[in-house]
Amino acid sequence: MSLDVERFASLFQQAYADARWPPPFAKSTGRPEVLRRAVIQSLELGIDESELARIRRVLGSLIIGQAAEKAFESIYGETMQTTEVRLEDDRAQRSDADFILRNGANRPLYRMNIKLHGSQFRKAKEQVGLDPADCFPLATYKIAAALEKQNVGHLPYLFIVVTVPGLRAEEIGSSLPEHVSAGVVLGKRLITSGKRDLEERFIAAHERTDPAFYAGVAERLRSGRWFIFSARRAEILMKDKLFERVFALRQPGFNRAFKNAEIDMHLSFSKDTTTLRDFLERSASLSSSQLYSMIERGTI
């Protein structure tokens, strides 16, 4: 695969325009030229197609996650008639989509996990008794982790699911130009630290040159169906429907048949969740104590 060295170098410089370059370029004199020479030398090794496909999925997932944040803030502001709201990234290890919703006074309202549901579970009816279009999975460990964070932080924990049929990380990542996706592969090969930061910086730099692409992804998400439920409700449902909805517990040899698969609780959009707009409209007419009590009892 070929890569336009000049476009890559330009994107790299834009990505780190407001920050210290990562090593080994941080202390180099004449950094742009040092970067170009390093790129040309590294390109002689080629770019592995499997690694490029993996990076496209990673970047696609990153773009979708960021677009979902923007879409949620837009829906929240529109429904609650306020612009004084923001999502604060609270992923200590950047391993999960964990956020804190804050109001204009910087007061934390909820801890939240925003999940994209794009692919249907085709055997849902057979295995967990739900229609494929009405079913989505939630890893059981995420329910436990959410309740632990709620108890430690004394902040209600909510799961938000947005379903957009057909929207997949692979599709979005494959739509990126080569100097972005292949550039990330090459950039991560060249630097010795800050590799996750490089992914985010390249996406941010590309968004400044092609905002319409990112706005299009955000609009697809904003037009999707949004649902919400509390971690407490997920726990109650899981305990009540453990063997009915957690297929892995009824499947002999599950770990052998589905290597690296998570043990999922399957929930119903229509029976187990509330639409996001209904929740927001209801929350506008309730006191904080009333709303938090409903969340803690698992009625939301």
C-alpha positions as CSV (number, residue, x, y, z in Angstrom):
1,M,0.0,0.0,0.0
2,S,1.3,3.5,-0.9
3,L,1.0,6.4,1.4
4,D,1.3,10.1,0.5
5,V,4.2,11.1,2.7
6,E,3.5,14.8,2.5
7,R,-0.2,14.4,3.5
8,F,0.8,12.2,6.4
9,A,3.4,14.6,7.6
10,S,1.0,17.5,7.3
11,L,-1.7,15.7,9.3
12,F,0.9,14.7,11.9
13,Q,2.0,18.3,12.4
14,Q,-1.6,19.4,12.6
15,A,-2.4,16.7,15.2
16,Y,0.4,18.0,17.4
17,A,0.2,21.7,16.6
18,D,-0.8,22.5,20.2
19,A,1.2,19.8,22.0
20,R,4.7,18.4,22.5
21,W,5.5,15.8,19.8
22,P,5.8,12.2,21.1
23,P,9.2,10.5,21.4
24,P,11.4,10.0,19.6
25,F,10.6,13.3,17.8
26,A,10.1,15.4,20.9
27,K,13.7,16.6,21.1
28,S,14.6,16.4,17.4
29,T,15.8,19.5,15.6
30,G,14.2,20.0,12.2
31,R,11.4,17.7,13.3
32,P,9.3,17.8,10.0
33,E,12.3,16.6,8.0
34,V,13.2,14.0,10.6
35,L,9.6,12.8,10.4
36,R,9.6,12.5,6.6
37,R,12.8,10.5,6.6
38,A,11.5,8.2,9.3
39,V,8.2,7.7,7.3
40,I,10.0,6.9,4.1
41,Q,12.3,4.4,5.8
42,S,9.4,2.7,7.6
43,L,7.3,2.5,4.5
44,E,9.9,0.1,3.1
45,L,8.6,-2.5,5.5
46,G,5.1,-2.1,4.1
47,I,1.7,-1.9,5.9
48,D,0.1,-5.1,6.9
49,E,-3.5,-5.3,5.6
50,S,-4.8,-7.1,8.8
51,E,-3.3,-4.3,10.9
52,L,-4.8,-1.7,8.7
53,A,-8.3,-3.4,9.0
54,R,-7.9,-3.5,12.8
55,I,-7.0,0.2,12.9
56,R,-10.0,1.1,10.7
57,R,-12.3,-0.6,13.2
58,V,-10.6,1.2,16.1
59,L,-10.9,4.6,14.4
60,G,-14.4,3.9,13.3
61,S,-15.4,3.0,16.9
62,L,-13.7,6.1,18.2
63,I,-15.5,8.3,15.7
64,I,-18.9,6.7,16.5
65,G,-18.2,7.1,20.2
66,Q,-17.4,10.8,19.9
67,A,-20.4,11.3,17.6
68,A,-22.7,9.6,20.1
69,E,-21.5,12.0,22.8
70,K,-22.4,15.0,20.6
71,A,-25.7,13.5,19.6
72,F,-26.7,12.8,23.2
73,E,-25.8,16.4,24.3
74,S,-27.9,17.7,21.4
75,I,-30.9,15.5,22.4
76,Y,-30.5,16.4,26.1
77,G,-30.3,20.2,25.4
78,E,-33.2,20.1,23.0
79,T,-35.5,18.2,25.3
80,M,-34.5,20.0,28.5
81,Q,-34.3,23.4,26.8
82,T,-30.7,24.1,28.0
83,T,-27.3,24.5,26.5
84,E,-25.6,24.2,29.9
85,V,-24.8,20.5,29.9
86,R,-21.7,18.6,29.0
87,L,-20.4,15.0,29.1
88,E,-17.1,14.6,31.0
89,D,-15.0,11.6,29.9
90,D,-14.4,9.6,33.1
91,R,-12.7,6.6,31.6
92,A,-9.6,6.2,33.9
93,Q,-8.1,3.5,31.6
94,R,-10.0,4.5,28.5
95,S,-11.4,1.0,28.5
96,D,-15.1,1.7,28.5
97,A,-17.5,4.5,27.4
98,D,-18.0,5.9,30.9
99,F,-19.1,9.5,31.3
100,I,-20.3,12.0,33.9
101,L,-23.1,14.3,32.9
102,R,-22.7,17.8,34.4
103,N,-25.0,20.8,34.4
104,G,-24.1,24.4,34.0
105,A,-23.0,24.8,37.6
106,N,-20.6,21.9,37.1
107,R,-22.7,19.7,39.3
108,P,-22.6,16.0,38.5
109,L,-26.0,14.6,37.6
110,Y,-25.4,11.0,36.4
111,R,-22.7,8.6,35.6
112,M,-23.4,7.1,32.2
113,N,-22.4,4.4,29.7
114,I,-23.4,5.1,26.1
115,K,-23.6,1.9,24.0
116,L,-24.1,1.6,20.2
117,H,-26.3,-1.3,19.1
118,G,-26.0,-1.9,15.4
119,S,-26.2,-5.7,14.8
120,Q,-29.2,-7.9,15.6
121,F,-28.9,-11.2,17.5
122,R,-30.4,-13.4,14.9
123,K,-31.0,-16.3,17.3
124,A,-32.5,-14.1,20.0
125,K,-35.9,-15.8,19.8
126,E,-34.5,-19.3,20.0
127,Q,-31.9,-18.6,22.8
128,V,-33.3,-15.8,25.0
129,G,-37.0,-15.6,24.0
130,L,-36.9,-12.1,22.5
131,D,-37.5,-10.8,19.0
132,P,-34.1,-10.0,17.3
133,A,-35.3,-6.4,16.7
134,D,-36.2,-6.0,20.4
135,C,-33.1,-7.5,21.9
136,F,-29.7,-6.2,22.9
137,P,-26.8,-7.6,24.9
138,L,-25.2,-6.2,28.0
139,A,-22.1,-7.9,29.5
140,T,-22.9,-9.0,33.1
141,Y,-19.6,-7.7,34.4
142,K,-20.6,-4.2,33.2
143,I,-23.7,-4.4,35.4
144,A,-21.6,-5.3,38.4
145,A,-19.0,-2.6,37.7
146,A,-21.7,0.0,37.2
147,L,-23.3,-0.7,40.6
148,E,-19.9,-0.6,42.2
149,K,-19.2,2.8,40.8
150,Q,-22.6,4.0,41.8
151,N,-22.1,2.9,45.4
152,V,-18.6,4.3,45.7
153,G,-19.4,7.7,44.0
154,H,-23.0,8.0,45.3
155,L,-24.0,9.0,41.8
156,P,-26.8,7.3,39.8
157,Y,-25.5,5.1,37.0
158,L,-27.4,5.0,33.8
159,F,-26.9,2.9,30.6
160,I,-27.9,4.5,27.4
161,V,-28.3,2.5,24.2
162,V,-28.6,4.0,20.8
163,T,-29.6,1.6,18.0
164,V,-28.8,2.5,14.4
165,P,-29.2,-0.6,12.2
166,G,-26.2,-1.1,9.9
167,L,-24.0,1.5,11.5
168,R,-20.7,-0.4,12.1
169,A,-17.2,0.7,13.1
170,E,-15.8,-1.1,10.1
171,E,-17.9,0.9,7.7
172,I,-16.9,4.3,9.2
173,G,-13.3,3.4,9.5
174,S,-13.2,2.2,5.9
175,S,-14.6,5.6,4.7
176,L,-11.5,7.4,6.1
177,P,-8.9,8.5,3.6
178,E,-5.7,6.4,3.4
179,H,-3.4,9.1,4.9
180,V,-5.6,8.9,8.1
181,S,-6.0,5.2,8.6
182,A,-2.7,4.0,7.2
183,G,-1.1,7.1,8.7
184,V,-2.2,5.9,12.2
185,V,-0.7,2.5,11.6
186,L,2.5,4.1,10.5
187,G,2.5,6.8,13.2
188,K,2.0,4.2,16.0
189,R,5.0,2.3,14.5
190,L,7.2,5.3,14.6
191,I,6.5,6.7,18.1
192,T,7.4,5.0,21.4
193,S,4.6,6.3,23.7
194,G,1.3,8.1,23.5
195,K,-0.1,5.7,20.8
196,R,-3.8,6.0,21.9
197,D,-3.4,9.7,22.1
198,L,-2.1,9.7,18.5
199,E,-5.3,8.0,17.3
200,E,-7.5,10.7,18.9
201,R,-5.3,13.5,17.6
202,F,-5.3,12.2,14.1
203,I,-9.1,12.0,14.1
204,A,-9.4,15.5,15.6
205,A,-7.0,16.9,13.0
206,H,-8.9,15.2,10.1
207,E,-12.3,16.4,11.5
208,R,-11.0,20.0,11.1
209,T,-10.4,19.4,7.4
210,D,-13.6,17.4,6.7
211,P,-16.2,18.4,9.3
212,A,-19.1,17.2,7.1
213,F,-18.0,13.6,7.3
214,Y,-18.2,13.7,11.1
215,A,-21.4,15.7,11.2
216,G,-22.9,13.0,9.0
217,V,-22.0,10.3,11.5
218,A,-23.4,12.3,14.4
219,E,-26.7,12.9,12.5
220,R,-27.1,9.2,11.8
221,L,-26.7,8.6,15.6
222,R,-29.0,11.5,16.5
223,S,-31.7,10.0,14.2
224,G,-31.4,6.6,15.8
225,R,-33.6,5.2,18.6
226,W,-32.3,6.1,22.1
227,F,-33.2,4.1,25.2
228,I,-32.2,4.4,28.9
229,F,-32.2,2.2,32.0
230,S,-30.5,2.3,35.3
231,A,-27.8,-0.1,36.5
232,R,-30.1,-1.1,39.4
233,R,-32.8,-2.1,36.9
234,A,-30.3,-4.1,34.9
235,E,-29.3,-5.9,38.1
236,I,-32.9,-6.7,39.1
237,L,-33.8,-8.0,35.7
238,M,-30.6,-10.1,35.6
239,K,-31.4,-11.7,38.9
240,D,-35.1,-12.3,38.0
241,K,-34.3,-13.6,34.5
242,L,-30.9,-15.1,35.0
243,F,-31.3,-18.4,33.3
244,E,-33.9,-17.1,30.8
245,R,-31.8,-14.2,29.4
246,V,-28.2,-15.2,30.2
247,F,-27.8,-17.8,27.5
248,A,-24.2,-18.7,28.4
249,L,-25.4,-20.2,31.7
250,R,-27.6,-22.7,29.9
251,Q,-25.1,-23.6,27.2
252,P,-22.8,-26.5,28.0
253,G,-19.2,-25.8,26.9
254,F,-20.0,-22.1,26.2
255,N,-16.3,-21.1,26.6
256,R,-15.2,-23.7,24.1
257,A,-17.9,-22.9,21.6
258,F,-17.6,-19.1,21.9
259,K,-14.0,-18.3,22.6
260,N,-13.4,-14.8,24.0
261,A,-17.2,-14.2,24.2
262,E,-18.6,-12.1,27.0
263,I,-21.3,-13.5,29.3
264,D,-24.2,-11.3,28.3
265,M,-27.5,-10.4,29.9
266,H,-30.1,-9.8,27.0
267,L,-32.6,-7.0,27.5
268,S,-35.7,-6.0,25.7
269,F,-36.0,-2.5,24.3
270,S,-39.8,-2.5,24.6
271,K,-40.1,-4.2,28.0
272,D,-37.0,-3.3,30.0
273,T,-36.1,0.2,29.0
274,T,-37.4,3.8,28.8
275,T,-37.0,5.9,25.7
276,L,-34.4,8.6,26.3
277,R,-36.9,11.5,25.5
278,D,-39.5,10.0,27.8
279,F,-37.0,9.9,30.6
280,L,-35.8,13.4,30.0
281,E,-39.4,14.8,29.9
282,R,-40.2,12.9,33.1
283,S,-37.1,14.1,34.9
284,A,-38.0,17.7,34.1
285,S,-41.2,17.4,36.2
286,L,-39.7,15.5,39.1
287,S,-37.5,16.6,42.0
288,S,-34.0,15.2,42.2
289,S,-34.9,13.1,45.2
290,Q,-38.0,11.6,43.4
291,L,-36.0,10.8,40.3
292,Y,-33.0,9.3,42.2
293,S,-35.4,7.2,44.3
294,M,-37.0,5.7,41.1
295,I,-33.5,5.0,39.7
296,E,-32.4,3.3,42.9
297,R,-35.5,1.2,43.0
298,G,-35.0,0.1,39.4
299,T,-38.2,1.4,38.1
300,I,-36.2,3.3,35.5
